[in-house]
Amino acid sequence: MEIILKTDIAGLGYKNDVVVVKPGYGRNYLIPQGFAMMATPSNRKVLAENIKQAAHKVEKIRQDAADLAASIGDLNLTIVAKTGDSGKIFGRVTSLQISEMLKEKGFDVDRKKISFDSEVKTIGDYSATLDLHKEVKHKVTFSVVSE
């Protein structure tokens, strides 16, 4: 079943992408929740017209994301966490903590656009990927230190 996405969905695609999904997923979840619409010929024509009209806006958004990635650069964040004697973290480091640290440095990145490259369980150096735009992804490194 082909559908047109109305919003970005992690692991599936970005807004205005035409993707193939299983019929049950499309009919029972994506379409009723307002995340997608059927990819009928008329909807495809409407999509093409919308993309054509929004092309310059999309380029500006992409450029803003690229500028944000360039300004973040090789920033290294330090996150303080409670740890045991063996260096294992109590709880976990979340994307919300990374987002707040970036906000303190003057960069506004939504926590939903942050993903970890590996699970953060002990003190040490890690990296996270910022999904700023579908064409702009940026890695940021962070160190987890004991309180």
C-alpha positions in Angstrom: 0.0 0.0 0.0 1.4 3.4 -1.0 0.8 6.4 1.2 2.0 10.0 1.4 3.4 11.1 4.7 2.0 14.3 6.3 4.7 14.4 9.0 8.2 13.1 9.7 8.0 9.5 11.1 11.2 8.0 12.5 12.2 4.8 10.7 9.6 5.4 7.9 10.2 8.7 6.1 9.9 12.4 6.0 7.0 14.8 5.2 5.7 14.5 1.6 7.5 11.2 1.0 5.6 8.5 -0.9 6.3 5.2 1.0 5.1 1.6 0.8 3.7 0.2 4.1 1.6 -2.8 5.0 -2.1 -2.2 4.5 -3.0 -2.7 8.2 -0.3 -0.2 9.4 -1.5 2.4 6.9 -5.3 2.0 7.3 -5.4 1.3 11.1 -2.7 3.7 12.3 -1.1 6.2 10.0 -4.2 7.4 8.2 -6.6 7.7 11.2 -3.9 9.4 13.3 -3.5 12.0 10.5 0.1 11.0 9.8 -0.5 10.0 6.2 -3.0 9.9 3.3 -3.6 7.5 0.5 -1.3 7.9 -2.5 -4.1 8.3 -5.1 -3.5 10.0 -8.4 -5.3 13.1 -7.3 -3.4 13.2 -4.0 -0.1 12.8 -5.9 -1.0 15.8 -8.1 -1.8 17.9 -5.0 1.5 16.8 -3.5 3.5 17.7 -6.6 1.9 21.2 -6.6 2.6 21.7 -2.8 6.2 20.6 -3.3 6.6 23.0 -6.2 5.2 25.9 -4.2 7.2 25.1 -1.1 10.5 24.5 -2.8 12.1 27.8 -1.7 10.9 27.4 1.9 12.4 24.0 2.1 15.8 25.2 0.8 15.8 28.0 3.5 15.0 25.4 6.2 17.7 23.1 4.9 20.2 26.0 4.9 19.2 27.0 8.5 19.8 23.4 9.6 23.2 23.4 7.9 24.1 26.7 9.6 23.1 25.2 12.9 25.2 22.1 12.3 28.2 24.3 11.3 27.8 26.5 14.4 27.6 23.5 16.7 30.8 22.1 15.1 32.9 19.9 17.3 31.2 20.9 20.5 31.9 18.5 23.4 29.3 18.4 26.1 29.8 17.2 29.7 27.0 15.5 31.5 27.1 14.8 35.2 25.4 11.6 36.4 25.3 9.6 39.6 27.4 6.5 39.3 28.3 3.5 41.4 31.8 2.4 42.4 32.2 0.5 39.1 31.4 3.5 37.0 27.9 2.3 36.1 25.3 5.1 35.8 22.2 5.1 38.0 19.4 5.7 35.6 20.4 6.8 32.1 21.4 9.7 30.0 18.5 10.8 27.9 18.0 12.9 24.8 16.3 15.5 27.0 19.6 16.0 28.9 21.5 16.5 25.7 18.8 18.9 24.4 19.1 20.9 27.6 22.9 21.0 27.5 22.7 22.3 23.9 20.1 24.9 24.9 22.5 26.1 27.6 25.1 26.6 24.9 22.7 28.6 22.8 21.5 25.9 20.4 17.8 24.9 20.3 17.5 21.3 19.2 14.3 19.3 19.8 14.9 16.2 22.0 13.0 14.0 19.5 15.7 14.8 16.9 18.5 13.3 19.0 19.5 9.7 18.9 22.3 7.9 20.6 24.9 5.9 18.6 25.3 3.4 21.5 23.6 2.9 24.8 25.0 5.1 27.6 25.5 2.8 30.7 28.9 3.8 32.1 31.0 7.0 32.5 33.0 7.8 29.4 32.9 9.5 26.0 29.9 8.9 23.6 28.4 10.4 20.6 24.8 11.3 19.6 23.3 12.1 16.2 21.3 15.2 15.7 18.7 14.8 12.9 18.4 18.5 12.0 16.9 18.0 8.5 16.4 15.0 6.3 19.6 16.0 4.4 21.5 17.4 7.4 22.6 15.1 10.2 25.3 16.1 12.7 27.3 14.2 15.3 27.9 15.7 18.7 30.2 14.2 21.3 29.6 14.2 25.0 31.3 12.9 28.1 29.5 11.4 31.0 31.3 12.1 34.3 30.6 11.0 37.9 29.0 13.4 40.3 
